[in-house]
Amino acid sequence: MTSTYDDAVALDRADPLAPFRAEFLMGDDPVAYLDGNSLGRPPLRTLERVEQTLRHEWGGRLIRSWEEGWLDLPEQVGDRLAAACLGAAPGQTVIAESTSVNIFKLLHAGCDLRPGRDEIVATDSDFPTDRYLVESVAGSRGMTVRWLRPNIVEGVTESSLREVLSERTALVLLSHVDYRSGAMLDVRMLTALVHEVGALAAWDLCHSAGVVPLALDADAVDLAVGCTYKYLNAGPGAPAFLYVAAQHLGSVRQPITGWWSSADRFAMGPTYEADPSIRAMLSGTAYVPGIVAVDASVSLVAEAGIEAIRTKAVALTDLCVELVDAWLVPHGFEVASPRDAARRGGHVTIQGDRSREVSAAMYAAKVVPDFRNPDMIRLGLSPLTTSYAELWRALDVTRGIVEAL
């Protein structure tokens, strides 16, 4: 029997994370926001923290604020993010620049750590930025790209990865959670396969950070990058994070050698000498408002607990799959995400010939999904802000739309 609206309300009443909705600026528009895996809602504490930084630290203390705390923000906030949701010890994570810039850095840094090898492995269906940068970096270094072609729901498998790995492989770049289907890969197993041939494993965590527990240290991940404006709710264009395993610090080098990564940034010396710590991965002057927004937002994840967030993400996506099966599949749609919750991230994707038309109608009805070419509607369920009743109402509206087409 399909869950009713009353069932959804009952789930909300029993939800231990329900009080966190009051921590966000919600408003009454839209009716349902199912795009939290592209841009999370604004936490009230983040708005307050950014205003404090602008009005009092910048406005009141001016240049003195650098010495009074701003200088160390990239590493300090990186450590707090790592503790909250990355499973990483201090000293390996910084907040810096965009995801794209950080992937560029990690690709070059990883290849430099494996000299003499001339191949990069990546997937041909990954997010465009990842693919474009892999092609660009490989081209500039005279390297070859070995493209994986995974099934959208199954993802990269042990056998498919083994087929492209060799002693020529320098680095493998994979996304933990597929941006289209939500398919989640086995980080530990695939990283171990990469290490068997002596290569490095780099992971894009954009669709898992803040919604799926990670264990970067325990899984022996070499390099990782992720954004902070999705499940971490740090705001549009918020700076990304970058992780380098402790074993590589001291030897890792990156191509954008700005003054913030130098061993003594205020020496203003004639030549560049990289800092031996994670600061070696920084480049230009830190964007303070963005980093404090990350800090405030990450504190919410830390308070809620990543395991509790994951538990609710599973329950939300399970309910979503149930309602899609009951209401949308009979009208020509299908679930384009793993049905096994253990293999699924925080979003569910539905697929059908009329997806573009349905997505536009959902927007008009103030239900905000995320359309992905050519025929996918992605439903992002952010556990700290999405209620079960909100999800039920959204799919009920969508049911009415597809029935009327």
C-alpha positions, 0 to 999 in steps of 0.5 A: 500500500502506497504511503499517504500524506498522513504517513508522511506527517507521522514520519516528520513527527518522529524525525529527530532531525526535524528541528533543524528545519527551523535553522534555515531561512525557509519562506513559503515559496516554493511549495517544495524545494527538491534541488538541495543537491545543487544549491542548499537552503541558507542557514540562518547562522550562516547569514548572521556569521557573514554579516558579522564578518562584513560589519564588524571584522572587516568594517570594524577591525579592517586589516587587523582582522587578518592577524586576528584570525583570517590568515588561518581560516582555510586550514581551520575550517578545512579541519572542521569540515573534515571532522564533520563529514570527511573522516579525515584527521586534521592537517589534510584539508583546506577551503580554497577556490572553486571545485574546478580550480581544485580539480585542476590542481589535484590532477597536476599534483597527482600526475607529478607524484607518479612521474613516468606514467602517461595515463589518466583514468576517468569516466566519460559520463562524469560531470562536464567540469571533471571531463573537460579538466581531465582532457585539458590536463592530459593534453597539456602533459602529453598524456592519454585518457583511458575513459570508462563507460559505466552504466548510469545506475550500476556505476564503475565496477571492479571489473570495468576499472581493472580493464583500464588500469596498468603500470602506465596509470598515474591517476584515477579520478572518479565521482563518489556519487554520480551527479545524474543517477545518484549511484554511489561507488565503493571508495575503499574497494576501488581505491585499493584497485588503483593502488594495486598498480601503483597509481593514485586515487582522486575522488570528486565528493560534490554529491556526497559531502554532507549527506553520506559518511566518508572515511577518507583516511581509513579508505586510503584515499590519496586526493579529494575535492568537493563543493560546499554549496550543496548539502553543506549549504554554504551558499552560491559559489561558496569555495570548495574543499581540497584534501591531500592524504598526510603521506603526500604532504611535503612532496605534493606540488601544485601548478598555481603557486600563489603566495599563500602556498609559499613556506613564508608568505610574508617574506616576499622572497625572490623564489618560490618555496612550497609550504610543507603542510596542506597550505601548499595547495593554496594559491591566492588570498583567501576569500574570507566571507565564503570561508566563514559561510562554510564554517557556519554551515558545517557546524550544522552538519556537525551538530546533526551528525553525519550518520543521522543525516545519512539515515534520513537520506535513506528514508527520504529516497526510499519514500521517493522511490516508492511514490515514483513507482506508484504514481509516475512509473505507470505513466511512462517514467522509470527510476534511473537510480539504484534501488538498493539504498546502500548504493544510492546517495541523497538524490533520486532521478526519474527518466522519461520521454516527457521529462523536460515538459514535466520539469517545466510544469513542476516549476510552474507549480512551484515544485523545484526539481533539477532537469538534466539532459536529455531526459532526467528529472533529479530530485535532491533530498537534503535531510536537514531541510526536506521534510517527508510531507514536503516530498509527498506533496511534491510528488502528488503535484507531479502525479497530477501533472503527468496524469494531465499530459 
